[in-house]
Amino acid sequence: MLAHASAHSIRDKKLAVKNFLRNFTLGDSRRRTKIEFIEIPGRDGQKFPKYINEYWTSKQRQACSLHEIAYRACFKGQLPGFFITLLTEPGHTVYDPFAGRGTTPIQAALLNRHVIANDRNPISAILTRPRLRVPDIAIVQERLDKIPIDKKAKADLDLSMFYHRETEAELVSLRDYLREKKYAGREDHTDEWIRMVATNRLTGHSSGFFSVYTLPPNQAITQKKQIKINKAHNQTPLHRDVKSRILKKTKSLHRDLSDKMQSQLRDIAKQALFLTNDARSTPTIPDETVHLTVTSPPFLDVVRYADDNWLRCWFNDVDLTEVEKNLTVTKSLKEWRGIMGHTLKELYRVTKKRGWVAFEVGEIRNGKIKLEEYIIPLGIRAGFACEGVAINRQNFTKTSHIWGVKNNKKGTNSNRISLFFKE
Ligand SMILES: C[S@@+](CC[C@H](N)C(=O)[O-])C[C@H]1O[C@@H](n2cnc3c(N)ncnc32)[C@H](O)[C@@H]1O
C-alpha cells in the first residue's frame, strides 16, 4: 500500500515537472514551449523530450547582485534558481561538483537551501565561501583602513605591464597582510571577504579594476600579451587605488541584500561544505544526502581554467601547477564522456532517493555536437532515469554578455540541461 502510494507520488512529481516545463509562460510573454523528441542510439527506440523555451534569462528575473563575480564559463544565477525552486524545498541540500564562482551554492543559500560546493580549483572556494558571510560595509571599511601599506612593496614577479607602481605596492601590501593572517590562523570573515573582492578586482577592462585596460576579469592574460595590448592601446598603467575599489565593489555586491538575507546566508554558512576534490570522487559527501545537483562541467573544448587563474593564484598563494595538473581539460569527446560517466556515478551515490540532477552543457562547435544528448545514456548507466532535456533560449543582449553567459555566434544564448531523477 505504502509502496503503491510512493510510486504514485513519484509519478505525480515527475508529471508536475513535465507539465511545468511544457506549460511554462513568463509574465505576459506568449512564447510557447517547443517540444521535440530525441532518440538516443542503443536505447531501443526510447524517446526523450526536449523542452525549449526562455525559462530563466528574461529581464523580469534579474539575479541577485551577490552573484556579480566574474568567472570563465559561469552560468547565471537564474539557471540554478529555476531548478532549485522547481525541485526542492527550503532546508533541502543542493550540490554543485563543478562549482566555479559558486553560482549554484550562492543561489541555493539565497533560497534558504543547504549547500555543498566542490571544485578542483581552490580559487572557487575563495570566491564563494565569503559570500555566505557577507560583512557589513562599515566593517569592511574599518578593516581596510587598518591594513598597512608599504609604499615600497614590490611583487616577486614583473607586474609592471598591469599595474602602476603605487597600485602594485598597495596590492602587494594587501597580499602580505592576508598571507600573514592566514598562516597565523587569524584570517576572519572580513579578511576572507576582502580577499574575495580583491581577487575579483585584479584585472579587467574598466577603471573599477586595479589593472590597466586588459581582458575581462575572468581571463588573465600573460605578461607578454599585456605588453602587446599596452602598445596597441598606447597605454601605461595609471594609479588605481586598491582600497577604494574594494569598498566600491563591496557596496555593489551588497546592493540587493537585506539584513534578513544576510542573516539567512550566515545560518546556511554554518553547515555549508566546500570541497576541492575531483568531481568523480567526493568521499566526504555521505551517500544519499543531496536533494538536487545543478552543475555545468568543464567544457569539452579547451578552456584552460588554470591559465585564466594565474594571477589569482599568485595573489592567493595557490600553486598554479597543481591546479593545472588537476583540472579536467580535454578536446576528446571520448575522454570527456568517460569523465562525465564517472561523475554521474558519483552523483548517483550522493543523491537522495527521489532526488534530481540538472546537468548543464553549453552549445559547442556551433551546435554540431549535442553534448546534452551524450549525457543522457551516461546518466542512465549511472542508475538515473532521464526526464528529458530543458533548453533555455534567449536572444543575445549586451547585459547578458557581461556576466558570463555563453553566447553563440548567431546572437542567441542557450543552456542545455539534461534532467535526471533517482527513483
Ligand atoms: C564550466 S565551469 C563551472 C562554472 C559554474 N557553473 C559557475 O557558474 O561558475 C567548470 C568548473 O569545473 C572545474 N573543474 C575542472 N575539472 C574538474 C574536476 N575534475 N573536478 C572538479 N572540478 C573540476 C573548473 O575549475 C571550473 O571551475
The ligand as an SDF file (V2000), in Angstrom:
LIG
                    3D

 27 29  0  0  0  0  0  0  0  0999 V2000
   32.0130   25.4330  -16.5170 C   0  0  0  0  0  0  0  0  0  0  0  0
   32.9050   25.7260  -15.0370 S   0  0  0  0  0  0  0  0  0  0  0  0
   31.6160   25.8130  -13.8450 C   0  0  0  0  0  0  0  0  0  0  0  0
   31.0620   27.1920  -13.7270 C   0  0  0  0  0  0  0  0  0  0  0  0
   29.9960   27.3250  -12.6710 C   0  0  0  0  0  0  0  0  0  0  0  0
   28.7490   26.7090  -13.1050 N   0  0  0  0  0  0  0  0  0  0  0  0
   29.7610   28.8030  -12.3710 C   0  0  0  0  0  0  0  0  0  0  0  0
   28.6490   29.2850  -12.5490 O   0  0  0  0  0  0  0  0  0  0  0  0
   30.7400   29.4710  -12.0320 O   0  0  0  0  0  0  0  0  0  0  0  0
   33.6440   24.1870  -14.7130 C   0  0  0  0  0  0  0  0  0  0  0  0
   34.4350   24.1160  -13.4120 C   0  0  0  0  0  0  0  0  0  0  0  0
   34.9130   22.7870  -13.2600 O   0  0  0  0  0  0  0  0  0  0  0  0
   36.1410   22.8270  -12.5470 C   0  0  0  0  0  0  0  0  0  0  0  0
   36.8150   21.5330  -12.7750 N   0  0  0  0  0  0  0  0  0  0  0  0
   37.5120   21.1380  -13.8680 C   0  0  0  0  0  0  0  0  0  0  0  0
   37.8530   19.8500  -13.7590 N   0  0  0  0  0  0  0  0  0  0  0  0
   37.3580   19.4070  -12.5610 C   0  0  0  0  0  0  0  0  0  0  0  0
   37.3460   18.1520  -11.9250 C   0  0  0  0  0  0  0  0  0  0  0  0
   37.9100   17.0890  -12.4860 N   0  0  0  0  0  0  0  0  0  0  0  0
   36.7290   18.0400  -10.7220 N   0  0  0  0  0  0  0  0  0  0  0  0
   36.1380   19.1210  -10.1490 C   0  0  0  0  0  0  0  0  0  0  0  0
   36.1310   20.3510  -10.7150 N   0  0  0  0  0  0  0  0  0  0  0  0
   36.7080   20.4890  -11.9220 C   0  0  0  0  0  0  0  0  0  0  0  0
   36.8470   24.0580  -13.0970 C   0  0  0  0  0  0  0  0  0  0  0  0
   37.7830   24.5590  -12.1580 O   0  0  0  0  0  0  0  0  0  0  0  0
   35.6750   25.0060  -13.3370 C   0  0  0  0  0  0  0  0  0  0  0  0
   35.5240   25.8530  -12.2210 O   0  0  0  0  0  0  0  0  0  0  0  0
  1  2  1  0
  2  3  1  0
  2 10  1  0
  3  4  1  0
  4  5  1  0
  5  6  1  0
  5  7  1  0
  7  8  2  0
  7  9  1  0
 10 11  1  0
 11 12  1  0
 11 26  1  0
 12 13  1  0
 13 14  1  0
 13 24  1  0
 14 15  1  0
 14 23  1  0
 15 16  2  0
 16 17  1  0
 17 18  1  0
 17 23  2  0
 18 19  1  0
 18 20  2  0
 20 21  1  0
 21 22  2  0
 22 23  1  0
 24 25  1  0
 24 26  1  0
 26 27  1  0
M  CHG  2   2   1   9  -1
M  END
$$$$
